Amino acid sequence: MSDYDKVEEAETLNIEVCQNVHSMLSTEEIENLISTELNMLEDIPLDTIIYGTDLINQVLKDHVESIICYTGGKKTQKCIKIQKPILHFYVYKLTMESAATETMENGGTDLPISSHWILPAKEFHYLWNNLYFKPGVKENLLNFVETAMLFSDHEVNSNIINCNKVVLLHGPPGTGKTSLCKALAQKMTILLANRFTHGELVEINSHSLFSKWFSESGKLVMQLFSELKNLLENPRAFVCILIDEVESLAHTRKACSNGTEPTDSIRVVNALLTQLDQIKRYPNVLILTTSNLSETIDIAFIDRADIKQYIGHPTEEAIHQIYTSCLEELIRTKLVELEENTEWANIWQLQQLCVLSIGLSGRCLKKIPFLTYAFHLRKEKCTLPKFLSAMRLTIDWQLKQNDGNVNIYDAEVL
């Protein structure tokens, strides 16, 4: 398929615009200026960050941090030639504050019970665009949340058509499950800006909910959800609740009843299930959960999850996307020099590195470029072929380390 395709007249071009936090331009002014800017371009890059500093209009340079354009379909083209498509804008400003730590008093001790972000947050900016999974994973999650909101808007009776608004992502560590949850919360806050003024992401510290006084743990779960319901009482807030390693709270009760787990674990599971059943009535809630050990989760919780998505190690195609995005960032920041007329698909060294890297986690793959500089280069910049050669040494070292065959400090230097 050609990298350049035409947009049909009836097709929508979605445009996410990150407005500088200090900009006082109205949304309408921003949209008009960007429409003019896009009409001046021969073709528009899709799913690519266009930085404000690279725009033509000086006003946009001063007021826009970035633009990302994409179509609603499943096309894979990299650019489009604009032919009067319908432009759908999502203009937003980032919250610059970092997460607040929420505590809960128990037995005279303040327990760090959760981390709380106001969305869209600077910390998660561009996270969605830099996560790569097998086709359909991200799209299905977006469609799920949008449909949940649609059913809430139309007051569909949940006793007839059930939706708990619970997502469970499971798979091995380091595959991007938690990052995907945070990115989804950020993405949906931007897309739902017409109905919510802001988003709130609350990441629950599951381990803190197990009190040193076993009998208190169930009560702590109830108390936590009581505070979450206070957030949900604001109909203009989109509230995402993230429970990482949910097996800590929803451990299978069968093991508990066999005497291998304390009875307090049963109370915690029961409290969690009860609260999930109660909280789903709110139209502005989304429950995001992750697990590295899905086989240990109570079947009643799994049954409540509307989407149970396995997130495994990246495929060769996803590895190529991860490495390409990393290299593009190094080229953008002038740490790597790219020769003219170089096309990513034709770089044989990169293809070989992708095959060699199969089996590494997404978290590990994103560290490879940094470790390459740390171990082999330590210079301000280098050419792309030299960097790719150094990357191979780093990948070989990482694979040996994963197998336990190398000391953490062993690394040949070019």
MOPE-V610049 format. One record per residue. N is the residue number from 1. RES is the residue in three letters. OMEGA is omega in whole degrees, 0 to 359 (none if undefined). D_CENTER is the distance of its C-alpha to the mean C-alpha in Angstrom with 1 decimal. Layout:
n:N res:RES omega:OMEGA d_center:D_CENTER
n:N res:RES omega:OMEGA d_center:D_CENTER
//
This chain:
n:1 res:MET omega:179 d_center:28.0
n:2 res:SER omega:176 d_center:28.6
n:3 res:ASP omega:183 d_center:25.9
n:4 res:TYR omega:177 d_center:27.6
n:5 res:ASP omega:179 d_center:28.0
n:6 res:LYS omega:176 d_center:29.4
n:7 res:VAL omega:177 d_center:27.6
n:8 res:GLU omega:185 d_center:29.8
n:9 res:GLU omega:184 d_center:31.3
n:10 res:ALA omega:184 d_center:29.8
n:11 res:GLU omega:181 d_center:26.2
n:12 res:THR omega:172 d_center:23.6
n:13 res:LEU omega:179 d_center:21.9
n:14 res:ASN omega:184 d_center:18.8
n:15 res:ILE omega:176 d_center:18.6
n:16 res:GLU omega:185 d_center:16.0
n:17 res:VAL omega:174 d_center:18.0
n:18 res:CYS omega:181 d_center:17.0
n:19 res:GLN omega:178 d_center:20.4
n:20 res:ASN omega:187 d_center:21.7
n:21 res:VAL omega:182 d_center:21.8
n:22 res:HIS omega:181 d_center:25.6
n:23 res:SER omega:179 d_center:26.3
n:24 res:MET omega:178 d_center:28.7
n:25 res:LEU omega:177 d_center:28.7
n:26 res:SER omega:177 d_center:28.3
n:27 res:THR omega:180 d_center:25.7
n:28 res:GLU omega:179 d_center:28.5
n:29 res:GLU omega:179 d_center:29.7
n:30 res:ILE omega:182 d_center:26.3
n:31 res:GLU omega:180 d_center:26.0
n:32 res:ASN omega:180 d_center:29.6
n:33 res:LEU omega:181 d_center:29.3
n:34 res:ILE omega:175 d_center:26.3
n:35 res:SER omega:178 d_center:28.1
n:36 res:THR omega:181 d_center:31.0
n:37 res:GLU omega:182 d_center:29.0
n:38 res:LEU omega:179 d_center:27.4
n:39 res:ASN omega:179 d_center:30.9
n:40 res:MET omega:182 d_center:32.2
n:41 res:LEU omega:177 d_center:30.0
n:42 res:GLU omega:175 d_center:31.4
n:43 res:ASP omega:185 d_center:28.0
n:44 res:ILE omega:178 d_center:24.4
n:45 res:PRO omega:181 d_center:21.6
n:46 res:LEU omega:177 d_center:18.7
n:47 res:ASP omega:181 d_center:14.9
n:48 res:THR omega:179 d_center:16.2
n:49 res:ILE omega:174 d_center:16.0
n:50 res:ILE omega:184 d_center:19.5
n:51 res:TYR omega:182 d_center:20.3
n:52 res:GLY omega:181 d_center:22.7
n:53 res:THR omega:180 d_center:25.2
n:54 res:ASP omega:180 d_center:25.6
n:55 res:LEU omega:184 d_center:26.6
n:56 res:ILE omega:184 d_center:30.3
n:57 res:ASN omega:183 d_center:31.0
n:58 res:GLN omega:178 d_center:31.7
n:59 res:VAL omega:178 d_center:30.6
n:60 res:LEU omega:177 d_center:27.1
n:61 res:LYS omega:184 d_center:27.1
n:62 res:ASP omega:189 d_center:27.8
n:63 res:HIS omega:183 d_center:25.6
n:64 res:VAL omega:177 d_center:22.4
n:65 res:GLU omega:182 d_center:19.8
n:66 res:SER omega:176 d_center:18.1
n:67 res:ILE omega:173 d_center:18.0
n:68 res:ILE omega:181 d_center:15.8
n:69 res:CYS omega:177 d_center:17.8
n:70 res:TYR omega:178 d_center:17.1
n:71 res:THR omega:183 d_center:19.2
n:72 res:GLY omega:183 d_center:18.6
n:73 res:GLY omega:181 d_center:20.0
n:74 res:LYS omega:180 d_center:19.1
n:75 res:LYS omega:184 d_center:21.1
n:76 res:THR omega:181 d_center:20.3
n:77 res:GLN omega:182 d_center:22.4
n:78 res:LYS omega:181 d_center:21.3
n:79 res:CYS omega:174 d_center:23.6
n:80 res:ILE omega:171 d_center:25.6
n:81 res:LYS omega:188 d_center:29.0
n:82 res:ILE omega:178 d_center:28.9
n:83 res:GLN omega:178 d_center:31.6
n:84 res:LYS omega:175 d_center:31.4
n:85 res:PRO omega:174 d_center:28.2
n:86 res:ILE omega:181 d_center:27.0
n:87 res:LEU omega:179 d_center:24.7
n:88 res:HIS omega:186 d_center:22.1
n:89 res:PHE omega:170 d_center:20.8
n:90 res:TYR omega:183 d_center:17.9
n:91 res:VAL omega:183 d_center:19.1
n:92 res:TYR omega:173 d_center:17.4
n:93 res:LYS omega:181 d_center:17.9
n:94 res:LEU omega:170 d_center:15.7
n:95 res:THR omega:187 d_center:16.6
n:96 res:MET omega:183 d_center:17.8
n:97 res:GLU omega:176 d_center:18.4
n:98 res:SER omega:184 d_center:16.6
n:99 res:ALA omega:173 d_center:16.1
n:100 res:ALA omega:177 d_center:19.3
n:101 res:THR omega:180 d_center:20.6
n:102 res:GLU omega:180 d_center:22.2
n:103 res:THR omega:179 d_center:25.2
n:104 res:MET omega:182 d_center:27.6
n:105 res:GLU omega:178 d_center:31.2
n:106 res:ASN omega:178 d_center:32.7
n:107 res:GLY omega:180 d_center:36.1
n:108 res:GLY omega:181 d_center:36.4
n:109 res:THR omega:175 d_center:33.2
n:110 res:ASP omega:180 d_center:30.0
n:111 res:LEU omega:174 d_center:27.1
n:112 res:PRO omega:193 d_center:23.6
n:113 res:ILE omega:182 d_center:22.1
n:114 res:SER omega:171 d_center:18.6
n:115 res:SER omega:190 d_center:16.4
n:116 res:HIS omega:177 d_center:16.0
n:117 res:TRP omega:167 d_center:14.1
n:118 res:ILE omega:185 d_center:15.2
n:119 res:LEU omega:358 d_center:12.7
n:120 res:PRO omega:186 d_center:12.0
n:121 res:ALA omega:178 d_center:12.0
n:122 res:LYS omega:184 d_center:13.0
n:123 res:GLU omega:183 d_center:11.0
n:124 res:PHE omega:182 d_center:7.6
n:125 res:HIS omega:181 d_center:9.5
n:126 res:TYR omega:182 d_center:8.7
n:127 res:LEU omega:181 d_center:5.4
n:128 res:TRP omega:184 d_center:4.6
n:129 res:ASN omega:183 d_center:8.2
n:130 res:ASN omega:172 d_center:8.2
n:131 res:LEU omega:186 d_center:6.6
n:132 res:TYR omega:180 d_center:9.8
n:133 res:PHE omega:178 d_center:11.1
n:134 res:LYS omega:184 d_center:14.4
n:135 res:PRO omega:175 d_center:15.2
n:136 res:GLY omega:185 d_center:14.5
n:137 res:VAL omega:182 d_center:11.6
n:138 res:LYS omega:181 d_center:9.0
n:139 res:GLU omega:180 d_center:12.2
n:140 res:ASN omega:179 d_center:13.5
n:141 res:LEU omega:177 d_center:10.8
n:142 res:LEU omega:181 d_center:11.3
n:143 res:ASN omega:179 d_center:15.0
n:144 res:PHE omega:182 d_center:15.1
n:145 res:VAL omega:180 d_center:14.0
n:146 res:GLU omega:179 d_center:16.2
n:147 res:THR omega:177 d_center:19.0
n:148 res:ALA omega:178 d_center:18.8
n:149 res:MET omega:179 d_center:19.3
n:150 res:LEU omega:180 d_center:22.0
n:151 res:PHE omega:177 d_center:23.9
n:152 res:SER omega:179 d_center:23.7
n:153 res:ASP omega:183 d_center:25.2
n:154 res:HIS omega:177 d_center:27.9
n:155 res:GLU omega:176 d_center:28.6
n:156 res:VAL omega:183 d_center:28.5
n:157 res:ASN omega:183 d_center:30.3
n:158 res:SER omega:176 d_center:28.0
n:159 res:ASN omega:178 d_center:31.1
n:160 res:ILE omega:177 d_center:31.7
n:161 res:ILE omega:189 d_center:28.2
n:162 res:ASN omega:172 d_center:25.9
n:163 res:CYS omega:182 d_center:22.2
n:164 res:ASN omega:181 d_center:20.9
n:165 res:LYS omega:181 d_center:17.4
n:166 res:VAL omega:177 d_center:16.1
n:167 res:VAL omega:176 d_center:13.4
n:168 res:LEU omega:174 d_center:13.9
n:169 res:LEU omega:182 d_center:11.9
n:170 res:HIS omega:182 d_center:14.5
n:171 res:GLY omega:183 d_center:15.6
n:172 res:PRO omega:179 d_center:16.7
n:173 res:PRO omega:173 d_center:15.3
n:174 res:GLY omega:183 d_center:13.2
n:175 res:THR omega:174 d_center:11.5
n:176 res:GLY omega:183 d_center:7.8
n:177 res:LYS omega:181 d_center:8.0
n:178 res:THR omega:178 d_center:7.3
n:179 res:SER omega:179 d_center:4.4
n:180 res:LEU omega:178 d_center:3.1
n:181 res:CYS omega:181 d_center:5.2
n:182 res:LYS omega:179 d_center:4.6
n:183 res:ALA omega:179 d_center:2.4
n:184 res:LEU omega:178 d_center:5.0
n:185 res:ALA omega:179 d_center:7.4
n:186 res:GLN omega:182 d_center:7.5
n:187 res:LYS omega:182 d_center:7.9
n:188 res:MET omega:175 d_center:10.5
n:189 res:THR omega:179 d_center:12.2
n:190 res:ILE omega:184 d_center:12.9
n:191 res:LEU omega:182 d_center:14.1
n:192 res:LEU omega:183 d_center:16.2
n:193 res:ALA omega:179 d_center:17.8
n:194 res:ASN omega:181 d_center:21.1
n:195 res:ARG omega:177 d_center:21.3
n:196 res:PHE omega:179 d_center:19.5
n:197 res:THR omega:182 d_center:20.3
n:198 res:HIS omega:175 d_center:17.2
n:199 res:GLY omega:175 d_center:14.4
n:200 res:GLU omega:178 d_center:14.6
n:201 res:LEU omega:179 d_center:12.2
n:202 res:VAL omega:178 d_center:14.5
n:203 res:GLU omega:185 d_center:13.6
n:204 res:ILE omega:174 d_center:16.8
n:205 res:ASN omega:187 d_center:18.7
n:206 res:SER omega:186 d_center:20.1
n:207 res:HIS omega:179 d_center:22.7
n:208 res:SER omega:182 d_center:24.2
n:209 res:LEU omega:175 d_center:25.0
n:210 res:PHE omega:183 d_center:27.6
n:211 res:SER omega:175 d_center:30.5
n:212 res:LYS omega:169 d_center:33.2
n:213 res:TRP omega:189 d_center:35.4
n:214 res:PHE omega:186 d_center:34.2
n:215 res:SER omega:183 d_center:35.6
n:216 res:GLU omega:189 d_center:33.3
n:217 res:SER omega:178 d_center:29.9
n:218 res:GLY omega:179 d_center:30.1
n:219 res:LYS omega:179 d_center:31.2
n:220 res:LEU omega:177 d_center:28.3
n:221 res:VAL omega:179 d_center:25.8
n:222 res:MET omega:181 d_center:28.0
n:223 res:GLN omega:179 d_center:28.1
n:224 res:LEU omega:182 d_center:24.4
n:225 res:PHE omega:175 d_center:23.8
n:226 res:SER omega:178 d_center:26.8
n:227 res:GLU omega:177 d_center:25.1
n:228 res:LEU omega:179 d_center:21.9
n:229 res:LYS omega:176 d_center:24.2
n:230 res:ASN omega:176 d_center:25.5
n:231 res:LEU omega:184 d_center:22.2
n:232 res:LEU omega:178 d_center:22.1
n:233 res:GLU omega:175 d_center:25.7
n:234 res:ASN omega:185 d_center:24.4
n:235 res:PRO omega:181 d_center:23.9
n:236 res:ARG omega:178 d_center:22.3
n:237 res:ALA omega:175 d_center:19.3
n:238 res:PHE omega:190 d_center:16.2
n:239 res:VAL omega:177 d_center:15.6
n:240 res:CYS omega:180 d_center:12.7
n:241 res:ILE omega:183 d_center:13.9
n:242 res:LEU omega:175 d_center:11.9
n:243 res:ILE omega:180 d_center:14.4
n:244 res:ASP omega:183 d_center:13.5
n:245 res:GLU omega:186 d_center:16.2
n:246 res:VAL omega:178 d_center:17.7
n:247 res:GLU omega:177 d_center:20.7
n:248 res:SER omega:181 d_center:22.0
n:249 res:LEU omega:185 d_center:22.6
n:250 res:ALA omega:180 d_center:23.2
n:251 res:HIS omega:185 d_center:25.4
n:252 res:THR omega:183 d_center:27.7
n:253 res:ARG omega:179 d_center:30.8
n:254 res:LYS omega:178 d_center:33.1
n:255 res:ALA omega:180 d_center:32.9
n:256 res:CYS omega:183 d_center:33.7
n:257 res:SER omega:177 d_center:36.7
n:258 res:ASN omega:177 d_center:38.0
n:259 res:GLY omega:180 d_center:38.4
n:260 res:THR omega:178 d_center:35.9
n:261 res:GLU omega:179 d_center:33.7
n:262 res:PRO omega:182 d_center:34.9
n:263 res:THR omega:178 d_center:35.4
n:264 res:ASP omega:178 d_center:33.1
n:265 res:SER omega:178 d_center:30.1
n:266 res:ILE omega:179 d_center:31.5
n:267 res:ARG omega:180 d_center:31.7
n:268 res:VAL omega:180 d_center:28.0
n:269 res:VAL omega:180 d_center:27.0
n:270 res:ASN omega:180 d_center:29.4
n:271 res:ALA omega:180 d_center:28.2
n:272 res:LEU omega:181 d_center:24.5
n:273 res:LEU omega:179 d_center:25.5
n:274 res:THR omega:182 d_center:27.8
n:275 res:GLN omega:177 d_center:25.3
n:276 res:LEU omega:179 d_center:22.8
n:277 res:ASP omega:181 d_center:25.7
n:278 res:GLN omega:189 d_center:26.6
n:279 res:ILE omega:184 d_center:23.3
n:280 res:LYS omega:180 d_center:22.5
n:281 res:ARG omega:180 d_center:25.2
n:282 res:TYR omega:183 d_center:23.2
n:283 res:PRO omega:187 d_center:21.9
n:284 res:ASN omega:183 d_center:19.1
n:285 res:VAL omega:173 d_center:17.3
n:286 res:LEU omega:180 d_center:14.3
n:287 res:ILE omega:180 d_center:14.3
n:288 res:LEU omega:181 d_center:11.3
n:289 res:THR omega:177 d_center:12.8
n:290 res:THR omega:178 d_center:12.5
n:291 res:SER omega:171 d_center:15.6
n:292 res:ASN omega:185 d_center:17.1
n:293 res:LEU omega:186 d_center:20.5
n:294 res:SER omega:181 d_center:20.2
n:295 res:GLU omega:180 d_center:24.0
n:296 res:THR omega:182 d_center:24.7
n:297 res:ILE omega:179 d_center:23.1
n:298 res:ASP omega:184 d_center:25.7
n:299 res:ILE omega:180 d_center:26.3
n:300 res:ALA omega:176 d_center:26.5
n:301 res:PHE omega:179 d_center:22.8
n:302 res:ILE omega:180 d_center:21.8
n:303 res:ASP omega:180 d_center:24.0
n:304 res:ARG omega:180 d_center:22.3
n:305 res:ALA omega:179 d_center:18.8
n:306 res:ASP omega:178 d_center:18.6
n:307 res:ILE omega:174 d_center:16.1
n:308 res:LYS omega:188 d_center:16.4
n:309 res:GLN omega:176 d_center:14.2
n:310 res:TYR omega:177 d_center:15.1
n:311 res:ILE omega:182 d_center:12.7
n:312 res:GLY omega:177 d_center:15.2
n:313 res:HIS omega:184 d_center:15.8
n:314 res:PRO omega:173 d_center:15.1
n:315 res:THR omega:179 d_center:17.9
n:316 res:GLU omega:179 d_center:20.2
n:317 res:GLU omega:179 d_center:18.7
n:318 res:ALA omega:177 d_center:15.1
n:319 res:ILE omega:178 d_center:16.8
n:320 res:HIS omega:179 d_center:18.6
n:321 res:GLN omega:180 d_center:15.6
n:322 res:ILE omega:181 d_center:14.1
n:323 res:TYR omega:180 d_center:17.6
n:324 res:THR omega:180 d_center:18.3
n:325 res:SER omega:178 d_center:15.5
n:326 res:CYS omega:180 d_center:16.6
n:327 res:LEU omega:178 d_center:20.2
n:328 res:GLU omega:178 d_center:19.7
n:329 res:GLU omega:177 d_center:18.4
n:330 res:LEU omega:177 d_center:21.4
n:331 res:ILE omega:179 d_center:23.7
n:332 res:ARG omega:182 d_center:22.5
n:333 res:THR omega:174 d_center:23.2
n:334 res:LYS omega:173 d_center:26.5
n:335 res:LEU omega:175 d_center:26.2
n:336 res:VAL omega:180 d_center:26.7
n:337 res:GLU omega:180 d_center:29.3
n:338 res:LEU omega:178 d_center:28.9
n:339 res:GLU omega:180 d_center:32.1
n:340 res:GLU omega:177 d_center:32.8
n:341 res:ASN omega:177 d_center:32.3
n:342 res:THR omega:177 d_center:30.0
n:343 res:GLU omega:185 d_center:27.7
n:344 res:TRP omega:185 d_center:24.8
n:345 res:ALA omega:185 d_center:25.9
n:346 res:ASN omega:179 d_center:29.3
n:347 res:ILE omega:187 d_center:28.5
n:348 res:TRP omega:179 d_center:30.0
n:349 res:GLN omega:181 d_center:29.0
n:350 res:LEU omega:178 d_center:25.3
n:351 res:GLN omega:180 d_center:25.9
n:352 res:GLN omega:180 d_center:27.7
n:353 res:LEU omega:180 d_center:25.0
n:354 res:CYS omega:179 d_center:22.5
n:355 res:VAL omega:181 d_center:25.0
n:356 res:LEU omega:187 d_center:25.8
n:357 res:SER omega:180 d_center:22.2
n:358 res:ILE omega:182 d_center:21.8
n:359 res:GLY omega:177 d_center:21.1
n:360 res:LEU omega:180 d_center:19.1
n:361 res:SER omega:177 d_center:15.6
n:362 res:GLY omega:178 d_center:12.6
n:363 res:ARG omega:180 d_center:12.9
n:364 res:CYS omega:182 d_center:16.5
n:365 res:LEU omega:182 d_center:16.3
n:366 res:LYS omega:176 d_center:14.5
n:367 res:LYS omega:186 d_center:17.3
n:368 res:ILE omega:180 d_center:20.0
n:369 res:PRO omega:179 d_center:20.6
n:370 res:PHE omega:180 d_center:21.0
n:371 res:LEU omega:177 d_center:23.3
n:372 res:THR omega:177 d_center:25.2
n:373 res:TYR omega:184 d_center:26.1
n:374 res:ALA omega:186 d_center:26.9
n:375 res:PHE omega:194 d_center:29.1
n:376 res:HIS omega:189 d_center:30.7
n:377 res:LEU omega:179 d_center:30.7
n:378 res:ARG omega:177 d_center:30.7
n:379 res:LYS omega:182 d_center:31.8
n:380 res:GLU omega:180 d_center:30.6
n:381 res:LYS omega:178 d_center:29.9
n:382 res:CYS omega:179 d_center:31.0
n:383 res:THR omega:181 d_center:31.2
n:384 res:LEU omega:179 d_center:28.6
n:385 res:PRO omega:179 d_center:31.0
n:386 res:LYS omega:180 d_center:31.7
n:387 res:PHE omega:180 d_center:28.0
n:388 res:LEU omega:177 d_center:27.4
n:389 res:SER omega:178 d_center:30.4
n:390 res:ALA omega:178 d_center:29.2
n:391 res:MET omega:181 d_center:25.8
n:392 res:ARG omega:178 d_center:27.8
n:393 res:LEU omega:180 d_center:29.6
n:394 res:THR omega:180 d_center:26.4
n:395 res:ILE omega:178 d_center:25.0
n:396 res:ASP omega:179 d_center:28.4
n:397 res:TRP omega:181 d_center:28.4
n:398 res:GLN omega:179 d_center:24.9
n:399 res:LEU omega:178 d_center:26.1
n:400 res:LYS omega:179 d_center:29.3
n:401 res:GLN omega:178 d_center:27.6
n:402 res:ASN omega:179 d_center:25.5
n:403 res:ASP omega:181 d_center:28.9
n:404 res:GLY omega:184 d_center:30.5
n:405 res:ASN omega:183 d_center:32.9
n:406 res:VAL omega:174 d_center:32.3
n:407 res:ASN omega:184 d_center:32.6
n:408 res:ILE omega:183 d_center:29.5
n:409 res:TYR omega:180 d_center:31.6
n:410 res:ASP omega:176 d_center:33.1
n:411 res:ALA omega:176 d_center:32.2
n:412 res:GLU omega:180 d_center:34.6
n:413 res:VAL omega:181 d_center:34.6
n:414 res:LEU omega:none d_center:35.4
//
